[in-house]
Amino acid sequence: MSSLLVSLAIMSVLMSIALPVWNQFVQREREAELVFRGEQYVRAVELYERAYAGALAPDISTLVEQRFLRRAYTDPMTKDGNFRVVYQAEVNEFVTGTESGLLSGQAAGNTRIQSRPEPDQRRSVSEGIRGGVVGVVSESAEASIRLYKGAKKYNEWRFIKDGPSIAFAQGASRVEGLRQTENRKLSQAQENKDQSLGPRSARPMLAGSESQP
C-alpha cells in the first residue's frame, strides 16, 4: 500500500512538471499555425492586387471564390475563430509614425504597433469608405511566447501587406509627372516673356541715367 502511495506521489510530481511543458508546446504550435494562416491572407491580397492592376479585394469571400485564398482560415487563438479583417482605411490604426493615407512600410520612422482600436473608431470606418482588404489581425489580447515582428500580443501580430498598392503608386507617379510638366510650362512661358521684352528693357534703369542736355 505504501509503495502505491509513493508511486502516485511520484506520478503527480512528474505530471506537474510535464503539464506546463506540454501546454507551452501546444501554444507554440498554435502560434506557428497563426503565422501560417495570417501570411496566407497577406499572400492572397498581394496576388489579387497583381492580377487586377493594383486593385484590392472588397472582402475575404472574393479572395476565396477567385481562388487566391484556399479557404477562409480561422483564428487559432480565439474561441470563435474569427479574424479581424483589416481594410485599407484602417491601416493607420495599427501603425504609428506613418503619413495619413499610406499603408504600412511607406514612411520611415517609428512603426510601433498600437493595441486594438476603440469601437467608435471601427464604427466610423464602417460608416465611411473602408477600401479593400489589406490583411487580418487576431482578436486575442493574450501575451505570446514568441515575438512576431517585435510584437508580444496576438492582436499586435498584424498580417497586413506592406507598401502602397500599385494603383496608389501609379496615381502618385502621374500626379508628380503632371506637376513637373506644369513647372516646365511655367518656366518656358517666363523665358518667352523675358525675350519679348528685349535686352534694353530687361536691364534695370540706374538712378540718374536719364539723358543729359
SULTAPE-V834563 format. One record per pair of residues at least 6 apart in sequence whose C-alpha atoms are under 8 Angstrom apart, sorted by sequence separation. I is the first residue (numbers start at 1). GAP is how many residues later the second one is. If there is no record, write none. Layout:
BEGIN
i=I gap=GAP
i=I gap=GAP
END
This chain:
BEGIN
i=49 gap=6
i=57 gap=6
i=63 gap=6
i=64 gap=6
i=75 gap=6
i=92 gap=6
i=98 gap=6
i=146 gap=6
i=151 gap=6
i=48 gap=7
i=49 gap=7
i=64 gap=7
i=74 gap=7
i=75 gap=7
i=145 gap=7
i=48 gap=8
i=49 gap=8
i=64 gap=8
i=74 gap=8
i=75 gap=8
i=92 gap=8
i=98 gap=8
i=99 gap=8
i=144 gap=8
i=149 gap=8
i=194 gap=8
i=48 gap=9
i=74 gap=9
i=92 gap=9
i=95 gap=9
i=98 gap=9
i=143 gap=9
i=144 gap=9
i=148 gap=9
i=92 gap=10
i=97 gap=10
i=98 gap=10
i=143 gap=10
i=144 gap=10
i=45 gap=11
i=61 gap=11
i=92 gap=11
i=97 gap=11
i=98 gap=11
i=142 gap=11
i=143 gap=11
i=45 gap=12
i=60 gap=12
i=89 gap=12
i=91 gap=12
i=92 gap=12
i=97 gap=12
i=98 gap=12
i=141 gap=12
i=142 gap=12
i=91 gap=13
i=97 gap=13
i=98 gap=13
i=140 gap=13
i=141 gap=13
i=142 gap=13
i=96 gap=14
i=97 gap=14
i=140 gap=14
i=141 gap=14
i=48 gap=15
i=88 gap=15
i=96 gap=15
i=97 gap=15
i=139 gap=15
i=140 gap=15
i=95 gap=16
i=96 gap=16
i=138 gap=16
i=139 gap=16
i=95 gap=17
i=96 gap=17
i=138 gap=17
i=45 gap=18
i=95 gap=18
i=96 gap=18
i=137 gap=18
i=138 gap=18
i=44 gap=19
i=94 gap=19
i=95 gap=19
i=137 gap=19
i=138 gap=19
i=48 gap=20
i=94 gap=20
i=137 gap=20
i=138 gap=20
i=47 gap=21
i=93 gap=21
i=94 gap=21
i=137 gap=21
i=94 gap=22
i=136 gap=22
i=137 gap=22
i=45 gap=23
i=94 gap=23
i=135 gap=23
i=136 gap=23
i=137 gap=23
i=44 gap=24
i=93 gap=24
i=135 gap=24
i=136 gap=24
i=44 gap=25
i=135 gap=25
i=134 gap=26
i=135 gap=26
i=134 gap=27
i=41 gap=28
i=40 gap=29
i=90 gap=35
i=37 gap=36
i=89 gap=36
i=37 gap=37
i=37 gap=38
i=113 gap=38
i=116 gap=39
i=89 gap=40
i=90 gap=40
i=115 gap=40
i=116 gap=40
i=34 gap=41
i=89 gap=41
i=115 gap=41
i=34 gap=42
i=88 gap=42
i=89 gap=42
i=114 gap=42
i=33 gap=43
i=34 gap=43
i=87 gap=43
i=88 gap=43
i=113 gap=43
i=87 gap=44
i=88 gap=44
i=31 gap=45
i=87 gap=45
i=88 gap=45
i=30 gap=46
i=31 gap=46
i=87 gap=46
i=88 gap=46
i=30 gap=47
i=86 gap=47
i=87 gap=47
i=85 gap=48
i=86 gap=48
i=87 gap=48
i=86 gap=49
i=85 gap=50
i=86 gap=50
i=85 gap=51
i=86 gap=51
i=84 gap=52
i=85 gap=52
i=83 gap=53
i=84 gap=53
i=83 gap=54
i=84 gap=54
i=83 gap=55
i=84 gap=55
i=82 gap=56
i=83 gap=56
i=104 gap=56
i=106 gap=56
i=82 gap=57
i=104 gap=57
i=105 gap=57
i=106 gap=57
i=104 gap=58
i=105 gap=58
i=106 gap=58
i=103 gap=59
i=104 gap=59
i=105 gap=59
i=78 gap=60
i=103 gap=60
i=104 gap=60
i=77 gap=61
i=78 gap=61
i=102 gap=61
i=103 gap=61
i=77 gap=62
i=78 gap=62
i=94 gap=62
i=102 gap=62
i=75 gap=63
i=77 gap=63
i=94 gap=64
i=58 gap=73
i=59 gap=73
i=60 gap=73
i=58 gap=74
i=59 gap=74
i=86 gap=74
i=56 gap=75
i=57 gap=75
i=58 gap=75
i=56 gap=76
i=57 gap=76
i=55 gap=77
i=56 gap=77
i=77 gap=77
i=56 gap=78
i=45 gap=88
i=45 gap=89
i=45 gap=90
i=42 gap=92
i=42 gap=93
i=41 gap=94
i=42 gap=94
i=41 gap=95
i=38 gap=97
i=38 gap=98
i=38 gap=99
i=56 gap=109
i=55 gap=110
i=54 gap=111
i=55 gap=111
i=54 gap=112
i=55 gap=112
i=31 gap=113
i=53 gap=113
i=54 gap=113
i=53 gap=114
i=54 gap=114
i=31 gap=115
i=46 gap=115
i=45 gap=116
i=49 gap=116
i=50 gap=116
i=28 gap=117
i=42 gap=117
i=49 gap=117
i=27 gap=118
i=28 gap=118
i=41 gap=118
i=42 gap=118
i=42 gap=119
i=39 gap=120
i=38 gap=121
END
